[in-house]
């Protein structure tokens, strides 16, 4: 009898673990906050490649970016209890952790990015080609989403895209962007606002949900 | 005009940079206070933030090495073991029992509890790992079944223009098969391929589009551990202007023309 009960419990747990793979991010974060490593692993599998992509783009250093990747998910593990879903999506929270860690690391090294979109002769930060990940379905979804994003970004004037990339990926302040581009602060404000408004419009038209 | 009204334009021009997370701490505090008192600004911020939150998806994901995950999970599992709440309660013994018996019992209880906790942690780790593996296999199967449907549902704006072409392997790799989903008028298409073996580290699969005996590169293809891959095939000309699709094995980085084994070659 006891043995049957144990078997049932194990079966329920396996089903629960299976459900983790299809669980919403917010559910997984709650599980992580309760100390469930399997939930963190699911989140890692979902977003590690994007987090590493962000870090590599900011730092241009694969090895250092991998440290940032591990540190990002370690912070999720340690701080999941502080995440508040009413303040924003999990991915927004996660990517902000990664981006802030990467920006901090890059500032510590005091190395400016080699290439900034919109500057003559440089490559855009937001790439044209998506990289395949290990999971086929995730690749497909990623490709579709990246296509929508790239299409929206491509619709922006280069000077507008440049401002939001400098701000978002390198954490540059308004004043720093104005200094680097040689434009007036008011111009930078206008470009950032127009860029985000236009992106929002494009996302809505493509029914993108970020 | 009060101070708050006079601050509005200055604060509001900070909102895009708040959404982009590029403000100083002082500026952020100013905006936080402003948002708390201005619902219309909160609504505006919601839209700006929605746009900014899509930016990470615009960069290429980079597949991390396996050891990064292994290292992270080892660290996490070790921490999870520490986090296991200790509910060990040494049973109180009746006062009239002999002291030596109480001590012996406590030592025995603590020892047994410690062994039980260690054993539980080990079992829990092993079960979690196995459960994750099982779940992963289930999910992979389910996701693969959904892949084509997801693409067909999400990709085309004009479904009537989209065609699906079956792709098959050559004698070199007869197990290879897949589908090309394309709008012939577009310059890119989605290629889903299965049954390809893993290559040496210094090799890559390269996709080619052909017309009139000429093959042009349409991108490099990576596969997963199951021999499957998805790639956006791109060209300077419309997909409909080509009548062949091939995949060859090339040195890392690709080649200007096919040089290695042709593993896929199909009419499209």
Interface residues (C-beta under 8 A of the other chain):
Chain A: X10 X13 X14 X17 X18 X20 X21 X22 X35 X36 X37 X38 X40 X41 X42 X44 X48 X49 X50 X52 X53 X54 X56 X57 X62 X65 X66 X69 X70 X73 X74 X77 X88 X89 X91 X92 X95 X96 X99 X100 X125 X126 X127 X129 X130 X131 X132 X133 X134 X135 X136 X137 X138 X139 X140 X141 X142 X143 X144 X145 X146 X147 X149 X150 X152 X153 X164 X165 X167 X168 X169 X171 X172 X173 X174 X186 X189 X192 X193 X195 X196 X197 X199 X200 X203 X208 X210
Chain B: X13 X14 X15 X16 X17 X19 X20 X21 X22 X23 X24 X47 X48 X49 X50 X51 X52 X53 X54 X55 X56 X57 X58 X59 X60 X61 X62 X63 X64 X65 X68 X69 X71 X72 X73 X75 X76 X77 X79 X80 X83 X127 X128 X131 X132 X134 X135 X136 X138 X139 X140 X143 X144 X146 X147 X150 X151 X154 X155 X190 X192 X219 X221 X222 X223 X224 X225 X226 X228 X229 X230 X231 X232 X234
